[in-house]
Structure formats: C-alpha cells, structure tokens
C-alpha cells in the first residue's frame, strides 16, 4: 500500500561553505523545507562572482545551480559593510585580503584599516535569491547593525563574526551561541522574508511518497 506520508520539499543551497549550510539548516528548522547542499546531490559548478552588487551575485549562483541540478535553488550573497571604509569590504568580503586568503586574514585587514578610526559602525548585509526550475525568481534581503572591534573574539560562527560586536549582546557574534546570532542576524531577516514569499506564492509544495 503506498504511503500517504508527505515528504518535505527540498531547497538546494548554492554554496560549499559548511558554515553557511549549518546556518541555513538552523534558520529553516521547523519551516517544512529541507535544506540540502550540492554535496548531498553530487553537483557542483564554480560560479565566478562578477556582479557589482549582492543581488547580482546571488542571482548568478542561484541560476547556475538551478540550471545544473534542475532543483529549486537558494543562493545568498552576504558581506560586511563598514561605514568608515565607504561600505567596504562589501561584495568582496570573502576575498578582501586576496583570493587565497582566509577569514583570519580578512579580519586583520579590516582591523588594520580601521586603526585609529573612531567610527566603528558596520552592518552585515544578506541578499537571498531563489530560482525555480520554471524560471520564477524571488529576491529578499536582511541587514544587521553592529560595531567593529580591534581584535578577534570567540570561536563561534565564521567570517567576520569574531570582530562584529553587538551592543545588545555585549559581545561579538563569535562569542555568541547560534541561537543568539540567528535571532538577530542579517541572514535570519532575509530568510524570514523569503519564507513569507515562498508561502504566499505557494512555491514549494510537499510531495506524497
């Protein structure tokens, strides 16, 4: 007898960054949507991020992975925008200290550029692009305000989390639990907006198995 159990719809996340995969799985928890990675389905494409905005880069990645996999695909482009650095690192956040550099090198470059600068305001920005196999595209975004400190603190998160200080927490995202970060983060805000769009448009449906 066939089962009437509904299978959660799957959403392919266009990234190889396991920190992001973990973040998104937490953010989509209890949403009725299963986040899967390219490794889960054996697909990969190296997308050159040639866009000049977060939205352009998110769409480039989502379109490429959707075309390759034939699956509904979600991509994000996120970064740190520092007021005193005229919005840098911006779209170059992941490679700010150079193409082969790591998070630590990127953090040190931001700290060095802000040496002696009193204005420490910064924001994390996230743009999400959802691309469906039928060509439907949805864009949402989120923003999280904070301050840049002059040293790395904490072992949680990834990227610039260890130098991004939240006054309401009294510590950096790197010193905060995933739950504390996700309650405030740019990515959480963008995901909440995306889930609302998905539900209102009926874009992802459970399937019977």
C-alpha positions in Angstrom: 0.0 0.0 0.0 1.5 3.4 -1.0 2.4 5.7 1.9 0.5 8.9 2.4 3.3 10.5 4.3 4.3 13.9 3.0 7.9 14.4 2.1 9.3 17.8 2.9 10.2 19.9 -0.2 14.0 20.3 -0.7 15.8 23.5 -1.4 19.3 23.3 -2.8 21.7 25.8 -1.2 24.2 27.0 -3.7 27.3 27.0 -1.5 30.2 24.8 -0.5 30.7 26.9 2.8 29.7 24.4 5.5 29.3 27.3 8.0 26.6 28.7 5.8 25.0 25.3 5.3 24.8 24.9 9.1 23.4 28.4 9.5 20.7 27.9 6.9 19.6 24.5 8.2 19.1 26.1 11.6 17.2 29.0 10.1 14.9 26.7 8.1 14.3 24.4 11.1 10.6 23.8 11.5 9.8 25.5 8.2 8.8 22.3 6.5 11.6 22.8 4.0 14.7 20.6 3.8 17.9 22.4 3.0 20.4 20.3 1.0 23.9 21.1 -0.2 25.4 20.5 -3.6 27.5 17.7 -2.0 24.2 16.0 -1.0 23.2 15.6 -4.6 26.6 15.4 -6.3 26.5 18.6 -8.2 29.0 21.5 -8.4 29.7 24.5 -10.6 32.3 27.1 -9.9 30.4 30.4 -10.4 32.5 33.5 -10.9 31.0 36.3 -8.9 31.3 39.0 -11.4 28.4 41.1 -10.1 28.9 44.5 -8.6 26.0 44.1 -6.1 25.0 41.4 -3.6 21.8 40.8 -5.6 23.6 40.3 -8.9 26.0 37.7 -7.3 23.2 35.8 -5.5 21.3 35.5 -8.8 24.4 34.3 -10.7 24.8 31.5 -8.2 21.2 30.5 -7.9 20.6 30.4 -11.7 23.7 28.4 -12.3 22.9 25.7 -9.7 19.3 25.6 -10.6 20.1 25.0 -14.3 22.7 22.3 -13.4 20.5 20.5 -10.9 17.0 21.1 -12.1 16.1 21.8 -8.5 14.7 24.9 -6.7 17.8 26.7 -5.6 18.6 29.3 -3.0 21.8 31.4 -3.0 22.9 34.1 -0.8 25.5 36.8 -1.2 26.4 38.4 2.1 29.1 40.7 3.3 30.3 43.3 5.7 29.8 47.0 5.0 31.9 49.3 7.2 30.8 52.9 7.3 34.3 54.4 7.7 35.5 52.3 4.7 32.8 53.6 2.4 31.0 50.3 2.5 33.9 48.0 2.0 34.6 45.1 2.0 31.0 44.8 0.6 30.8 42.2 -2.3 34.5 41.4 -1.8 34.0 40.4 1.8 35.0 36.7 1.2 38.2 37.6 -0.6 39.0 41.0 0.9 42.6 40.2 1.8 43.2 38.4 -1.5 41.7 35.4 -3.5 43.6 32.8 -1.5 43.2 34.4 2.0 41.2 33.0 4.8 38.8 34.6 7.4 41.6 35.5 9.7 43.4 37.4 7.1 40.2 39.3 6.1 39.5 40.2 9.7 43.1 41.5 10.2 42.8 43.7 7.1 39.6 45.3 8.3 41.1 45.8 11.8 44.3 47.4 10.3 42.3 49.7 8.0 40.2 50.9 11.0 43.3 51.5 13.2 42.8 54.9 14.8 39.4 55.4 13.3 36.7 56.4 15.9 33.7 55.5 13.7 33.3 51.7 14.1 29.8 51.3 12.7 29.2 48.4 10.4 26.5 46.2 9.1 26.2 42.7 7.8 24.0 42.5 4.7 22.5 39.4 3.1 20.6 39.1 -0.2 18.9 35.9 -1.0 17.9 34.7 -4.5 15.5 31.9 -5.0 15.4 30.5 -8.5 12.8 27.9 -9.5 13.1 25.4 -12.4 10.2 27.2 -14.2 12.2 30.5 -14.2 10.5 32.1 -11.2 12.9 34.3 -9.3 12.5 35.8 -5.8 14.8 38.3 -4.0 14.8 39.2 -0.3 17.3 40.9 1.9 18.3 41.5 5.5 20.6 43.8 7.5 22.2 43.6 10.9 23.9 46.6 12.6 26.9 46.4 14.8 30.4 47.7 15.6 33.9 46.5 14.6 36.3 45.8 17.4 40.0 45.8 17.2 40.6 42.1 18.0 39.1 38.7 17.2 37.0 37.3 20.0 35.2 34.0 20.1 35.2 30.6 18.3 31.6 30.5 17.1 30.4 31.4 13.6 32.6 32.2 10.7 33.8 35.1 8.6 33.8 38.4 10.3 31.7 37.2 13.3 34.7 37.4 15.6 35.1 41.2 15.1 31.4 42.1 14.8 30.2 43.4 18.2 26.5 43.7 19.1 25.8 46.1 21.9 22.6 44.3 22.9 24.6 41.1 23.5 27.6 42.8 25.0 29.9 40.5 22.8 30.7 39.6 19.3 28.8 37.1 17.2 31.9 34.9 17.5 31.3 34.8 21.3 27.5 34.2 20.9 25.5 31.0 20.5 24.0 30.1 17.1 20.6 30.8 18.6 21.6 34.3 19.8 23.2 35.1 16.4 20.3 33.8 14.4 17.8 35.8 16.4 19.5 39.0 15.2 21.4 38.2 12.0 21.1 39.7 8.5 20.7 36.1 7.2 17.8 35.4 9.6 16.0 38.5 8.5 16.4 37.6 4.8 15.3 34.0 5.5 12.1 35.2 7.3 11.3 37.4 4.3 12.0 34.5 1.9 9.8 32.1 3.8 7.0 34.6 3.7 7.4 34.9 -0.1 7.5 31.1 -0.5 4.3 30.6 1.5 2.4 33.5 -0.1 3.3 32.3 -3.6 2.9 28.6 -2.9 6.3 28.0 -4.5 7.4 24.8 -2.6 4.9 22.0 -2.0 5.2 18.8 0.0 5.0 15.7 -2.1 3.4 12.4 -1.2 5.5 9.3 -1.0 
